[in-house]
Amino acid sequence: MKNKYIESMKYGFIVTGMIVIVLFIGYCLFKVMGVYFAFLLSTLGVFGLVTLIHWVWNYKEQTSNKITLTEEGIFFSNAVTDKKKKGSEDDV
């Protein structure tokens, strides 16, 4: 159970960070260049963010919903096989 919370927290931090970055860039562009140009770039940034999240989500589903964070980066592994080997249905 603990691993599911940690995994969802990782995704929450990543998505929240990307949204904050997009909004900050839009605000800076609004201050520098004006309303319409900043709105256009912010909208493109949001569409890019949604595309990135969609890609990560699909890649995650293809690799059995398990993320491992190491010093080298984020790696995906097969959680379903690991759980069946242990013989437990729920982590406590």
N, C-alpha and C positions, 0 to 999 in steps of 0.2 A: 504494500500500500504506500509505503514511504517513497518508493521510486517513482510512482505515478505522480505524486505531488511535486517532486523535484523536477521531473520531466516537464510538467505543465508550467512550473515556475520559470524554467529556462525559456520556454516559448513565450511566456508572458513578458519577460524582460526584453527579449529580442524584439518582439513586435512593438512594445511600448517605446523602446529606444528608437526604432525606425520611425514611428509616428512622430515622436518629439523632434527628431532631426528634420523631418519633412516640414513640420509646422514652423520650426525655427528658421529654416532656409526661406520659407514663404514669407515670414515676418520680416526678415532682413531684406529680401528683395522688394517687399512692399515699401519699406522705409527708403530704399535707395532709388528704385525705378518707377514706382507708381502702382496703381491698383491693378490694372488689367494684365500687365506683364507678369506680375507676381502671382496673380490668380491662375494664369495659364501654366506657369512653371510648377506651382503647388499642385495643380490638378494632375499634370503629367507625373509628378513625383508620387502622388497617391496611387495613380494607375500602375506605376512601376512597382510600388510597394505591394500592392495587391497581387500583381503578377509574381513577384518574388515569393510571397507567402504561399501562393498557390503551388508554385514549383517545389518549394521545400516540403509542403504538406504531402504532395503526391510522391515525392522521393522518399519521404518518411514512411508512408503506407506501403511502398514497395519493399521496404527493408524491415518489415515486421515491427514497426512502432517502437523502436528502441534507439536512444541516442546516448552515446558515451562521450563525455568531455574529457580530453586528455591535454597534455601540454602541447602536443603537436597540432591539435585542432579538434573539430567535432567529427566523430566517426559513428557510423551506423552499424548495428549488429542484429542478430536474429534473436529476439526476446522470446518468441513463441517456442522455438526449439529448446532454449535454455529452461523455460518453465516446465515443459513436458519432461525433460530429463530429471528435474528435481522431484517431480511428482506432486507438486503443490499447486493448488488452484488460486490461492490468494497469498500475497506477501503480507506478513504481520509485522 
